[in-house]
Amino acid sequence: MGTEEKDLVKRIARLMKENKELSLLNSKLQKINEELTDKNESLKERLKELKASDTPEVASRDQTLRFKMATVLFADIEGFGKLYEETNSHDIIDELDNIFFEFDQISEKYNIQKIKTIGDTYMSAGGVPVKNITNPIDVVMSALEMRHKLHEIQENRIQNNKKIWEIKLGMHTGPVTATTMGKKKISYNLKGDTVNIATRMKATCESDQINISVMTYEMVREYFVCEYFGKMPVKYKGDVDMYFVKGIRPELSENGEGRIPNQAFKTRYLLRQFSDLQEIVLDILEKGLPEYLYYHNVKHTIDVTSQCELIGIGEGVNDEEMLLLKTAGLFHDAGHTIGYEEHEFHGTELARKMLPNFNYSQEQIDKICELIMATKLPPQPKTKLERIMCDADLDYLGRSDFIPVSNTLYKELKAQDKIGDINSWNKLQVKFISSHQYFTDTANNLREVNKQKQIDRIKQLIDDE
């Protein structure tokens, strides 16, 4: 290559760099303009309110939110250093915009919040603004898909002998502070050590790798193959171990290829997600159950859900069956928020409404509803899971705290004029317990002996006069 050609290449590269900087500046100006427009609209609305009320008020400020656990991702797309190979800088900018568009779609797919783009770096976060326990898994899945998408774009370029794009991805899990901005379209600005460490994970990363901190690793290692990378010194925190994510574990991926999750992965994911679902449902029960439900309350739901797991383990159920049991236990009495009669059916209605939002399949939802309906008295279970469900629901019959728990049920029925005096109730209890049977070996071994003792204790309380 001659001197003139080299000078021309340098000038082109310089122009491309200047064009990139101008493009970034233009993006910043557009963002500032959007924020000013939002603020202007907000001020106009505020002015109308003040005029209508004639009451002086202080303008509201942006909201600051704190999240105990979020996973921050930085994806650094490298390639501008090779721009001199291109003759049209607009094509490169357009292609980068298209890459970011694809990343937006991936983030949306995994419920990841896009934070911003900084030049050729894409920033997103899981667990913001909706808190959830699965956000480290979600962000790793999004990173794997981002890398694969860039590979696809790169393959098209290789065919034209124009390979330029490379990617580095870094992430860290920890607490963050988020400031909301805008009105029509809310955006988030994140701050804190978690953001800084995620940035350094990306900076330390090697090309075409996904570098995660040990904090993220501990939360995702059951799902992904990870390779130890080394240590990184962090101020005030000491050395932080780093790992490269290679892909989904073979036993959890389609055909063992490590890219597409199989049903085992999805089931394990839903089991992890269950705590988020449980928190929401228990909150609904806490706020929606009538005050006279002294027995069918939040504590009962927690007891039954726990017993579903305990008896399920004893009966050797698999992950899929455990998921169905625990979810059915969570919803089995949720129908009381709608009505006392036919509450089992109302519980299935709530389950059918809520569970699709938590990625349960229709087949799983149908089975969960069958388990809920199996708790309707008198119990007549037909399958192993229905037998476990019924035993979990009436577990208290063989517990040492049977009498105080039984008294709460009496109090509940008495408040609705569904039962007579306590003596009549005790006679009814003896009859019910005497005819009751546990359906699983686990429940029989745990509770049957105590159940016989309860019958003798109640008989002593009955006044035969």
N, C-alpha and C positions, 0 to 999 in steps of 0.2 A: 504494500500500500504506500503511495507517494505522500509527500509532505502536505500537498494541497488536500488530498483525500482525508488524511488524518485530521487536518484543521477543520474540514467540513464535518467530520464525525463529531469532533469536540463541540463545534457550534450547535449541531443538532441536539446533542445530549444536553448542552446548557439551556437551549431553548425549551427542551422537553421539561427540564427541571423547573424553569421559570413558569412554564405553562401549568405544571402541577401545583406550584405554590399559588399561582393566581386562582386556580380552580378551588384550592382549599380555602383561600381568602374569600372567594365568592360564596362558598358554602357557609362560612362563618357569618358573613354579612347577611345571607338569607336567613340564617337561624336567628340572628339578632333582630332582624326585621320582623320575623314571626313572633318572637317574644314581645317586641314592642307593640305589635298589633294586638296580641292577646291582652297585654296590660292595658292598652287603650280601650279595648272592648270592655274589660273588667271595670275600668274607671267610669266608663259611660253608664254601665249597669248600676254601679254604686251610686252615681250621681242621681239617677232616676229614683233609686230607693230613698236617698236622702231627701230629695225634693218631695217625695210622696209622704214621708213621715215627719219632715221638718225637725228630725232628731240628729244632732251631730254625732258622727261615729268615726272611729279610727280605721283606716284602710287595713284589710287583712293581709297577712304576710304568707310567704310560701311555707308549706308544712314540712317539718323535719320528722322523719320516722327512723326508728332503730330496729334492726333485725339481728337476733342472736346468732342465726346461722344462715349465711348466704354463700353461694359459690360464684366467684367472679372469674370470668374468662376473658383473656386477651388473645386474639388471633392476628398475628402479624403476617401480612401478605407481602412477600419480597419479590421484586422484579423490576422496579424502576431503574435500578442500576444498569439494566441492559436495554434501556430505551433507545440507545443509538442504533440498535438493529432494526428499529421500526421507522417507517417513513411517515406514519400518520399518528400523531400523539392523541388526537381525538378518539381514534379507535381504541387506544390503550385505556384512556380515561373511561370510555363507555364500557369496556370490558371489566374494569375494576368496579364500576357502578353495578354491573350485572352480577358480579361475584357477591357484592354486598347485598344485593337484592335476594340472591339465593340464600345467603346467610340469614337474612331476615325471615325467610320462609321456614328455614330449619329451626330458628329460635322459637318462632310461633308454634311450630309442631310440637316442641318439647316444653311449652309453657315457660320459655326463657324470656326475660325482659331485655330487649336491646337498650343499651345505655347510650352509646354514641360511637361514631367513627372518628378517628384521629388520624388524618392522612391516609395511610394504607393499613391502619390498625383498627380492628373491629372489637368493641367491648360489649359484653353482655353479662347478665347475672341471673342465677336461679335462686328462688326463694324471695324474690322481690317483684312486685309488691305483695304477692300472696305468699304467706309463710307456708312452707311444707318441708317434710323430713326427707323427701326424695330428691331434693335439688342437686346434690352432688352427682347422683346417677344421671339425672336429666342433662346436666351440663356436659358430662363426659360423652353421653350419647350424641349430643349436638356437635361436640368437637369431632367425634369420629365421622359424623356425616358431613361436616364442613370439609374435612380433609379429603374425604372421598369425592365430594363435589368438585373440589379444586383439581383432583386427579383426572376427573372426566374432562374438565375444561382443558387441562394440560395435554391430554391425549389428542384432542382435536388440533392443538398447536403443533404437537410432535409430527402429526401427519403432514403439516405444512412446513416442517423444519423450523419452527418459531417458538421453541420452548423458552419461557421467561419466568413463569410464576413458581414461587416456592412459598411454603407456609410454616410458621412456628406457632404452637398453641401452648399457653401456660395458664394454670388455674390454681386457686387456693380457696379453702373454705374457712369461714370465720365470721365474726360480727361485723356489720357495716352500719353506717349512718347514711340515710338517703334523704335528699332534699327534693321535694316536688317542684316542678316548674311548669308554667303554661296553664291554660284553662280549657281550651277546646281540645287540645291533645296534650295530655300530661306526660312529661318526661321526668327522668330521675337522674340526679347527680350523686354519685357514691363517693364516700370518703372513709378513711380509716386504714389501719395496718393491713387488713385483708386485701384491699385494692393495691397497696404498695407491694405486698409479697407476690400477688398474682402477676403484677408487672414484671417483677424480677424473675418469676418462673418462666415467663415468655422470653425475657432477655437472655436467660441462661440456656434456654432450650436449643437443641440442634434442629437443623432443617428437616421438615417433614415429620416431626415428632410432636407428641402431646405430653407436656411436662406437668406433673401434678405434685403438690406438696404432700407431706406425710399425713396432714390433717385430712385432705381429700382422699388420699389412698386408703386410710383406715375405714372410710365410709363406703368405698366402692370395690374393695378388693375381692368381695364375694362374687362380683359380677364380671370383672374384667381381668385379663391377663396383664400384669404390671411387671416391669423390669426395673430393678434398682439402678439409679443414674448417678447418685452422688450426694454430697452435702453442699448447702449454700449458707454462708454466714448471714445472719439477720440481726441488725442492731437491737439490743435489749432482749433478744429471744434466743441467742446462741445459734448453733448450726441446725438447719432445717433439712431433713432428708427429702430427696426428690425421686420420683419414679416416672418412667415412660409408660403410657398406656398403649399396649400393642393391639388390643381388640377385645371383643366379648369372649368370655371363656368358651371353649369348644362345646362343652356339654350344655351351654345355655344359648347357643347360636344355631341358626339354620345350617345344616350340613357341616357343622363344626368349622365353618369358615371364619368366624369371629367378627362378622359385620352386622348381620341381621338377627335380632333376638328371636328365640323360639318361644314356645308356650311355657316351658319351664322358667325362662327368664321373666316372662310377663307375670307368672304366678308369684315368683319370688319378689318381684317388684311390688305387686299388689299387697303382699304380706307386709312389706316395709311401709307401704303407704297407709296401711290399716290404722295406724295411730292417728293420722290426720283425719281420716273418716270418723274414727271413734270420738275424737275431740268435738267435731261438728255435731254429730248425732247426740252426744251427751249434753251439749249446750242447748240443742233443740228441746230435749227432754226436761232439762233444768228450767227452761223458760215456759214450756208449753204444757207440762203435766198439771192436772188439777191438784189443788192442795189436799184433797181428801184421799189421794192415792198414797197411803202409808206403807203399802207393801209393793205395789207395782211402781216403784220409784227408780231413781238413777242407780241407787245401790244394788237393787235387784238385777238391773240390766248388766252392771259390771260383774256381779256374781255369776250370772248365767254365762256370760261371754268367757269368763275365766274358767268355768267348769267345762265349757265346750272344748277349750284347749287342753285342760287336764285329762278329761276322759278320752278325748281324741288321741292324745299321746299314748295313753294306756291301751287303746284299741288299735294302735299302729297305723293311723291314717297318714296319707301322703300330704305334700304341701298344698295341692289343689283342694283336697277334701278339708284340710284345716282352714283354708281361706273361706270356703263355703260355710263351714260351721261357725266360725267366729263372726262372720258378717251376719248370718242368720240370728245368732245370739244378740247381736247389737240392735237389730231391727225387730226382734220378735214381739216386744211390747211397746214399740214406738207408736203403734196405732192408738194407744191411749190418749195421745195428744189430739186425736180426732173424735174418738168416742169409746165408751167403755164396752158396749156391746159390739161383737164382731171385731174386736181390736186386732186380732190376728190378720184378718183381711185388710184392715186399714194399714197395718204394718207393711204388708206386701205392696200396697199402693205407694207408700213412701219409698220403699226400696226401689221399685221400678222407676220412680221419678228421679232419685238421687244417684243411683249406682252407675248409670251410663256416663255421668260426668267424672267418674273415677275410673274409667276405662274397663269396667266389668263387661264381659260379653253377654249377649242375650241368653245364651245357654246357661251361663253361670247365674244370671239373675233369676231365670226360671227355677233352677235347682234351689237357690236360696229361698225363694218364695214357697216352694214345696216344704222346705224344712221349717219355715215359720208356721205354716198351716198345720204341721204335724204336732205342734204344741197345744192345739185346741183340745180341751177336755171332752170326753175321756181320751187319753192318749192311745193311739192305734198305729204305731210306727210300722212301716213296711220294709225299710232299708236300714243298713248299718248306720248311716248318717242320721236318719230319723230317730233311731234308737238312742244314739248318743245325745241328740238334741233334746229328746223327751227326758232323759235322765238328768241332763244339765239343768233343765227348767225346774225340776222337782227335787233337786239335790238337797234342799234344806230339810226335807222330811227325815233324812238320816244324819243330820248334823246335831252337835251338842246344843246349839242355840235354837233348836227347833221351836220351843215354846214361845220365847219372845218374838221370833219371826212370825210364828203362827198368830200371835196376838195382834200384830200389825195388820194382817190380812183380815182378822175379825173386825178390827177398828175401821178398816176401809169399807167393808161390807155393811157394817152398822151405820156408818155415815150416809149410806145410800138406801137405808131401810131394806136391805137384802137379807138380813139375818135377825134372829131373835136374841135371847139373852145368851150370856157366856156359857151357861150350862148346856144349852142346846147346841152351841157351837162345838164344845168339847166332844159331845156325843157324835156329832157329824164328823169330826176329825178322826175319832177312833174308827169309825166305819170306813172312812176314806183311806186311811193309812193301812188298815187291815187288808183291804182289797187291792192296794197298790203293789206293783212289782217293778223293780228296776230291770231294764232290758239288756244291759251290757255287763260283762264279767267285771269290768273295772268298777262300775258303780256298785255292783253287788258286794264286791270285796271291800270297798271303801265305806259304804253306808248301810247295808242291810242289817248288820248287827245293831247299830245305833237306832235304826228305825224301830226295831222290836222293843227297845228300851223306852222309846218315846210313847209307844202305845201304853205301856205299864204306867208311865208317869202321868199321862192324861187321864187314865181311868181313876187314878187317885184323886183327881181334881173334880170328878163328876159327882154331883149331888143327886142320889137316886130318889130322893123324896119328891 
